[in-house]
Amino acid sequence: YQRMVPPAKSMNAVAYLKQGIMAILERIHRKDRELLKQNFNSFISENVKLTPKYDTYEELESNPPEADMYLLGSDQVWNVTYRYRPEFFADFAKANVKVASYAASIGHYRYRAEQLEQLRAGLKKVSPISVREESACAFLKENFDLDSQVHLDPVFLLKKEEWKNLAIEPGIKKKYILCYALTNSRLLNEAAKKLKKETGYKVVSISASAKNFAKGDINIFNAGPKEFLGLMFGAEIVLTTSFHGTALSIIAEKPFYNFTAAFYASRTSDLLTKLELTDRIPTSGEKIVMEKIDYTKVSKKIEHCVQNAKEYLNSLKEV
């Protein structure tokens, strides 16, 4: 007879197998992971002013950094899908310290009643509120009757040349298609194959983990911020599932396509709607072509948004 395996056990076996494969991949790419960490730590120490390190929230709460204001933001900082993070709402702030936000992102809006209450409580002390998406602005008004302003992600506050000056040029001599996938996308991989066949360009894939979601002729697992920027500025076209991969493609004025999963699509679609670039979210391989983007009009829109952002940030001095 044929032994029937219960679905739950079958699923556990699959999960166990995946876990084992990931452990093997992590071991294979251990040196890459160590170099990746070194590259990020080096970049942070050279370019970012930090407070002392806090190992626990309790340490932060008992001895918070001295400041007149805490500014919260940006990428999914208020996403409470898995748990409420009190540090991301500055719950540690003393009564005499102001709390505001800049381009804060909620991530998505499918929250249970108890999660909405967590958000409501966390946002009580935040004023003024700046968010990154029009959809987040509407969400806060509808659910909590909170007014907010919409501003570009802070990555846009630096100009193209400022980002380019940080970049390390890649040692890739031939023209290439850059793939930066944080999640699996069948369409992205199909697009890479199609464009490679049409152009003869190499496919270069950057992975942020041991698992590579995009298959490349060259696969890079240890690119730090400077190396990432170099690969971005050197590419002929960028294919990505990442919001910031999309944002930096725009800053570098590259042709690009975004394949963000529907669950988190609002972050990207809001940005591309604002910049009139929604055609860069393809629904089929037929729409993916090596076509340059007219960045003259896009740059003017970004310039206007950046000016609004700077006025908002300057206004916080008076709050």
One Martini backbone bead per residue (centre of mass of N, CA, C, O) as a GRO file, in nm:
protein
  319
    1TYR     BB    1   0.102   0.031   0.009
    2GLN     BB    2   0.037   0.377   0.041
    3ARG     BB    3   0.180   0.615   0.227
    4MET     BB    4   0.038   0.871   0.409
    5VAL     BB    5   0.109   1.216   0.434
    6PRO     BB    6   0.066   1.458   0.627
    7PRO     BB    7   0.062   1.788   0.557
    8ALA     BB    8   0.218   1.896   0.805
    9LYS     BB    9   0.465   1.713   0.774
   10SER     BB   10   0.531   1.793   0.486
   11MET     BB   11   0.584   2.091   0.550
   12ASN     BB   12   0.810   2.041   0.757
   13ALA     BB   13   1.002   1.908   0.557
   14VAL     BB   14   1.030   2.149   0.369
   15ALA     BB   15   1.132   2.349   0.579
   16TYR     BB   16   1.380   2.182   0.661
   17LEU     BB   17   1.512   2.181   0.382
   18LYS     BB   18   1.539   2.487   0.350
   19GLN     BB   19   1.710   2.529   0.602
   20GLY     BB   20   1.946   2.351   0.505
   21ILE     BB   21   2.014   2.507   0.246
   22MET     BB   22   2.073   2.780   0.386
   23ALA     BB   23   2.306   2.676   0.561
   24ILE     BB   24   2.489   2.603   0.324
   25LEU     BB   25   2.496   2.882   0.189
   26GLU     BB   26   2.615   3.033   0.430
   27ARG     BB   27   2.879   2.873   0.433
   28ILE     BB   28   2.973   2.938   0.146
   29HIS     BB   29   2.919   3.271   0.214
   30ARG     BB   30   3.085   3.361   0.466
   31LYS     BB   31   3.299   3.556   0.351
   32ASP     BB   32   3.097   3.747   0.220
   33ARG     BB   33   2.952   3.828   0.484
   34GLU     BB   34   3.201   3.947   0.623
   35LEU     BB   35   3.259   4.162   0.405
   36LEU     BB   36   2.988   4.302   0.413
   37LYS     BB   37   3.009   4.395   0.706
   38GLN     BB   38   3.269   4.559   0.671
   39ASN     BB   39   3.160   4.758   0.456
   40PHE     BB   40   2.936   4.878   0.635
   41ASN     BB   41   3.101   4.962   0.884
   42SER     BB   42   3.291   5.150   0.731
   43PHE     BB   43   3.079   5.344   0.616
   44ILE     BB   44   2.955   5.433   0.885
   45SER     BB   45   3.218   5.541   1.025
   46GLU     BB   46   3.270   5.760   0.785
   47ASN     BB   47   2.940   5.887   0.750
   48VAL     BB   48   2.822   5.834   1.053
   49LYS     BB   49   2.656   5.962   1.326
   50LEU     BB   50   2.667   5.817   1.650
   51THR     BB   51   2.559   5.669   1.906
   52PRO     BB   52   2.563   5.484   2.141
   53LYS     BB   53   2.526   5.161   2.213
   54TYR     BB   54   2.228   4.955   2.220
   55ASP     BB   55   2.121   4.635   2.336
   56THR     BB   56   1.858   4.759   2.467
   57TYR     BB   57   1.568   4.917   2.540
   58GLU     BB   58   1.625   4.970   2.839
   59GLU     BB   59   1.880   5.137   2.791
   60LEU     BB   60   1.743   5.358   2.625
   61GLU     BB   61   1.527   5.442   2.839
   62SER     BB   62   1.738   5.514   3.076
   63ASN     BB   63   1.955   5.649   2.832
   64PRO     BB   64   1.897   5.874   2.632
   65PRO     BB   65   1.958   6.079   2.399
   66GLU     BB   66   2.055   6.397   2.370
   67ALA     BB   67   1.772   6.614   2.285
   68ASP     BB   68   1.522   6.820   2.132
   69MET     BB   69   1.485   6.596   1.896
   70TYR     BB   70   1.302   6.334   1.739
   71LEU     BB   71   1.355   6.173   1.421
   72LEU     BB   72   1.143   5.983   1.223
   73GLY     BB   73   1.274   5.721   1.011
   74SER     BB   74   1.144   5.539   0.724
   75ASP     BB   75   1.157   5.235   0.643
   76GLN     BB   76   0.902   5.078   0.796
   77VAL     BB   77   0.894   5.199   1.094
   78TRP     BB   78   0.553   5.139   1.117
   79ASN     BB   79   0.573   4.826   1.108
   80VAL     BB   80   0.338   4.590   1.288
   81THR     BB   81   0.317   4.293   1.194
   82TYR     BB   82   0.504   4.143   1.421
   83ARG     BB   83   0.580   4.413   1.597
   84TYR     BB   84   0.618   4.638   1.842
   85ARG     BB   85   0.846   4.927   1.825
   86PRO     BB   86   0.925   5.163   2.054
   87GLU     BB   87   1.176   5.302   1.915
   88PHE     BB   88   1.005   5.388   1.645
   89PHE     BB   89   0.826   5.596   1.858
   90ALA     BB   90   0.978   5.719   2.100
   91ASP     BB   91   0.901   5.605   2.399
   92PHE     BB   92   1.172   5.723   2.547
   93ALA     BB   93   1.076   6.000   2.559
   94LYS     BB   94   1.077   6.280   2.710
   95ALA     BB   95   0.855   6.532   2.782
   96ASN     BB   96   1.071   6.768   2.666
   97VAL     BB   97   1.073   6.599   2.394
   98LYS     BB   98   1.049   6.605   2.070
   99VAL     BB   99   0.834   6.444   1.811
  100ALA     BB  100   0.910   6.350   1.479
  101SER     BB  101   0.881   6.322   1.115
  102TYR     BB  102   1.037   6.159   0.814
  103ALA     BB  103   0.924   5.969   0.574
  104ALA     BB  104   0.737   5.766   0.685
  105SER     BB  105   0.675   5.409   0.692
  106ILE     BB  106   0.428   5.141   0.706
  107GLY     BB  107   0.417   4.946   0.430
  108HIS     BB  108   0.112   4.874   0.523
  109TYR     BB  109  -0.274   4.825   0.583
  110ARG     BB  110  -0.316   4.519   0.715
  111TYR     BB  111  -0.471   4.554   1.014
  112ARG     BB  112  -0.543   4.485   1.315
  113ALA     BB  113  -0.699   4.618   1.580
  114GLU     BB  114  -0.450   4.598   1.778
  115GLN     BB  115  -0.250   4.735   1.580
  116LEU     BB  116  -0.396   5.004   1.553
  117GLU     BB  117  -0.367   5.077   1.856
  118GLN     BB  118  -0.061   5.087   1.856
  119LEU     BB  119  -0.037   5.314   1.653
  120ARG     BB  120  -0.204   5.525   1.799
  121ALA     BB  121  -0.026   5.539   2.054
  122GLY     BB  122   0.254   5.596   1.911
  123LEU     BB  123   0.142   5.876   1.758
  124LYS     BB  124   0.063   6.088   1.978
  125LYS     BB  125   0.365   6.233   2.001
  126VAL     BB  126   0.361   6.295   1.690
  127SER     BB  127   0.491   6.630   1.597
  128PRO     BB  128   0.503   6.631   1.310
  129ILE     BB  129   0.386   6.452   1.016
  130SER     BB  130   0.587   6.248   0.798
  131VAL     BB  131   0.546   6.087   0.486
  132ARG     BB  132   0.597   5.885   0.186
  133GLU     BB  133   0.282   5.837   0.132
  134GLU     BB  134  -0.033   5.895   0.030
  135SER     BB  135  -0.155   5.637   0.161
  136ALA     BB  136  -0.059   5.708   0.450
  137CYS     BB  137  -0.210   5.971   0.482
  138ALA     BB  138  -0.493   5.844   0.449
  139PHE     BB  139  -0.472   5.634   0.677
  140LEU     BB  140  -0.434   5.836   0.918
  141LYS     BB  141  -0.700   5.988   0.873
  142GLU     BB  142  -0.907   5.751   0.875
  143ASN     BB  143  -0.807   5.606   1.157
  144PHE     BB  144  -0.690   5.889   1.340
  145ASP     BB  145  -0.715   6.188   1.248
  146LEU     BB  146  -0.435   6.249   1.098
  147ASP     BB  147  -0.209   6.478   1.005
  148SER     BB  148  -0.008   6.500   0.698
  149GLN     BB  149   0.291   6.478   0.518
  150VAL     BB  150   0.452   6.451   0.193
  151HIS     BB  151   0.769   6.284   0.135
  152LEU     BB  152   1.059   6.209   0.032
  153ASP     BB  153   1.292   6.011   0.045
  154PRO     BB  154   1.610   6.081   0.173
  155VAL     BB  155   1.776   5.985  -0.078
  156PHE     BB  156   1.691   6.260  -0.243
  157LEU     BB  157   1.867   6.482  -0.079
  158LEU     BB  158   2.074   6.379  -0.267
  159LYS     BB  159   2.268   6.411  -0.522
  160LYS     BB  160   2.401   6.247  -0.776
  161GLU     BB  161   2.704   6.335  -0.723
  162GLU     BB  162   2.712   6.252  -0.424
  163TRP     BB  163   2.675   5.950  -0.478
  164LYS     BB  164   2.902   5.911  -0.691
  165ASN     BB  165   3.141   5.991  -0.493
  166LEU     BB  166   3.098   5.710  -0.324
  167ALA     BB  167   3.172   5.533  -0.550
  168ILE     BB  168   3.276   5.210  -0.668
  169GLU     BB  169   3.412   5.089  -0.929
  170PRO     BB  170   3.368   4.835  -1.124
  171GLY     BB  171   3.542   4.542  -1.271
  172ILE     BB  172   3.350   4.583  -1.535
  173LYS     BB  173   3.387   4.599  -1.881
  174LYS     BB  174   3.115   4.515  -1.957
  175LYS     BB  175   2.808   4.533  -2.031
  176TYR     BB  176   2.516   4.563  -1.800
  177ILE     BB  177   2.272   4.395  -1.609
  178LEU     BB  178   2.098   4.487  -1.317
  179CYS     BB  179   2.026   4.278  -1.031
  180TYR     BB  180   1.787   4.353  -0.752
  181ALA     BB  181   1.678   4.097  -0.530
  182LEU     BB  182   1.467   4.039  -0.236
  183THR     BB  183   1.277   3.872  -0.419
  184ASN     BB  184   1.092   3.668  -0.592
  185SER     BB  185   1.096   3.687  -0.973
  186ARG     BB  186   0.997   3.572  -1.265
  187LEU     BB  187   0.992   3.832  -1.439
  188LEU     BB  188   1.278   3.927  -1.388
  189ASN     BB  189   1.421   3.676  -1.511
  190GLU     BB  190   1.290   3.708  -1.789
  191ALA     BB  191   1.399   3.992  -1.846
  192ALA     BB  192   1.700   3.923  -1.837
  193LYS     BB  193   1.697   3.722  -2.070
  194LYS     BB  194   1.577   3.907  -2.288
  195LEU     BB  195   1.794   4.138  -2.273
  196LYS     BB  196   2.039   3.962  -2.326
  197LYS     BB  197   1.953   3.864  -2.608
  198GLU     BB  198   1.918   4.158  -2.736
  199THR     BB  199   2.221   4.282  -2.632
  200GLY     BB  200   2.463   4.098  -2.488
  201TYR     BB  201   2.455   4.139  -2.200
  202LYS     BB  202   2.531   4.110  -1.892
  203VAL     BB  203   2.447   3.953  -1.577
  204VAL     BB  204   2.408   4.126  -1.269
  205SER     BB  205   2.400   4.006  -0.927
  206ILE     BB  206   2.250   4.115  -0.625
  207SER     BB  207   2.289   3.995  -0.289
  208ALA     BB  208   2.170   4.003   0.061
  209SER     BB  209   2.203   3.690   0.049
  210ALA     BB  210   2.259   3.355   0.003
  211LYS     BB  211   2.015   3.401  -0.160
  212ASN     BB  212   1.941   3.399  -0.514
  213PHE     BB  213   1.682   3.557  -0.701
  214ALA     BB  214   1.900   3.622  -0.927
  215LYS     BB  215   2.032   3.524  -1.234
  216GLY     BB  216   2.382   3.537  -1.307
  217ASP     BB  217   2.692   3.570  -1.447
  218ILE     BB  218   2.719   3.767  -1.200
  219ASN     BB  219   2.767   3.713  -0.843
  220ILE     BB  220   2.690   3.931  -0.561
  221PHE     BB  221   2.749   3.917  -0.184
  222ASN     BB  222   2.958   4.191  -0.091
  223ALA     BB  223   2.808   4.462  -0.128
  224GLY     BB  224   2.847   4.762  -0.040
  225PRO     BB  225   2.755   5.082  -0.071
  226LYS     BB  226   2.984   5.159  -0.277
  227GLU     BB  227   2.952   4.911  -0.463
  228PHE     BB  228   2.656   4.949  -0.527
  229LEU     BB  229   2.681   5.227  -0.661
  230GLY     BB  230   2.875   5.138  -0.884
  231LEU     BB  231   2.679   4.932  -1.016
  232MET     BB  232   2.454   5.135  -1.074
  233PHE     BB  233   2.621   5.348  -1.250
  234GLY     BB  234   2.726   5.110  -1.460
  235ALA     BB  235   2.459   5.049  -1.571
  236GLU     BB  236   2.217   5.010  -1.832
  237ILE     BB  237   2.017   4.839  -1.643
  238VAL     BB  238   1.744   4.797  -1.401
  239LEU     BB  239   1.646   4.519  -1.189
  240THR     BB  240   1.381   4.527  -0.932
  241THR     BB  241   1.233   4.478  -0.581
  242SER     BB  242   1.334   4.758  -0.479
  243PHE     BB  243   1.288   5.066  -0.364
  244HIS     BB  244   1.593   5.166  -0.352
  245GLY     BB  245   1.662   5.060  -0.628
  246THR     BB  246   1.469   5.257  -0.765
  247ALA     BB  247   1.565   5.529  -0.650
  248LEU     BB  248   1.866   5.500  -0.753
  249SER     BB  249   1.796   5.477  -1.050
  250ILE     BB  250   1.682   5.764  -1.067
  251ILE     BB  251   1.928   5.919  -0.968
  252ALA     BB  252   2.116   5.776  -1.199
  253GLU     BB  253   1.948   5.769  -1.466
  254LYS     BB  254   1.806   5.486  -1.520
  255PRO     BB  255   1.698   5.230  -1.659
  256PHE     BB  256   1.392   5.063  -1.536
  257TYR     BB  257   1.253   4.790  -1.329
  258ASN     BB  258   0.971   4.694  -1.127
  259PHE     BB  259   0.896   4.385  -0.899
  260THR     BB  260   0.708   4.429  -0.673
  261ALA     BB  261   0.533   4.308  -0.441
  262ALA     BB  262   0.205   4.364  -0.366
  263PHE     BB  263   0.224   4.401  -0.050
  264TYR     BB  264   0.458   4.657  -0.108
  265ALA     BB  265   0.372   4.853  -0.357
  266SER     BB  266   0.303   5.142  -0.245
  267ARG     BB  267   0.585   5.264  -0.223
  268THR     BB  268   0.642   5.258  -0.533
  269SER     BB  269   0.379   5.362  -0.669
  270ASP     BB  270   0.383   5.642  -0.538
  271LEU     BB  271   0.648   5.738  -0.659
  272LEU     BB  272   0.582   5.680  -0.967
  273THR     BB  273   0.336   5.861  -0.977
  274LYS     BB  274   0.473   6.131  -0.899
  275LEU     BB  275   0.691   6.079  -1.161
  276GLU     BB  276   0.560   5.940  -1.407
  277LEU     BB  277   0.659   5.590  -1.383
  278THR     BB  278   0.446   5.341  -1.411
  279ASP     BB  279   0.578   5.190  -1.666
  280ARG     BB  280   0.804   5.048  -1.461
  281ILE     BB  281   0.557   4.836  -1.409
  282PRO     BB  282   0.538   4.533  -1.516
  283THR     BB  283   0.309   4.265  -1.649
  284SER     BB  284   0.509   4.191  -1.888
  285GLY     BB  285   0.761   4.106  -2.112
  286GLU     BB  286   0.668   4.291  -2.354
  287LYS     BB  287   0.723   4.574  -2.184
  288ILE     BB  288   1.034   4.498  -2.198
  289VAL     BB  289   1.272   4.753  -2.274
  290MET     BB  290   1.537   4.938  -2.427
  291GLU     BB  291   1.444   5.233  -2.269
  292LYS     BB  292   1.470   5.549  -2.230
  293ILE     BB  293   1.457   5.811  -1.995
  294ASP     BB  294   1.311   6.122  -1.940
  295TYR     BB  295   1.479   6.316  -1.690
  296THR     BB  296   1.393   6.611  -1.707
  297LYS     BB  297   1.107   6.595  -1.579
  298VAL     BB  298   1.180   6.433  -1.327
  299SER     BB  299   1.384   6.636  -1.200
  300LYS     BB  300   1.176   6.862  -1.151
  301LYS     BB  301   1.001   6.704  -0.952
  302ILE     BB  302   1.222   6.646  -0.745
  303GLU     BB  303   1.302   6.939  -0.687
  304HIS     BB  304   1.027   7.020  -0.569
  305CYS     BB  305   1.021   6.805  -0.339
  306VAL     BB  306   1.286   6.890  -0.201
  307GLN     BB  307   1.200   7.175  -0.127
  308ASN     BB  308   0.967   7.087   0.059
  309ALA     BB  309   1.143   6.923   0.253
  310LYS     BB  310   1.330   7.155   0.349
  311GLU     BB  311   1.106   7.330   0.465
  312TYR     BB  312   1.015   7.129   0.676
  313LEU     BB  313   1.286   7.088   0.827
  314ASN     BB  314   1.322   7.390   0.898
  315SER     BB  315   1.051   7.414   1.065
  316LEU     BB  316   1.147   7.237   1.316
  317LYS     BB  317   1.309   7.463   1.463
  318GLU     BB  318   1.016   7.603   1.558
  319VAL     BB  319   0.866   7.366   1.728
   0.00000   0.00000   0.00000
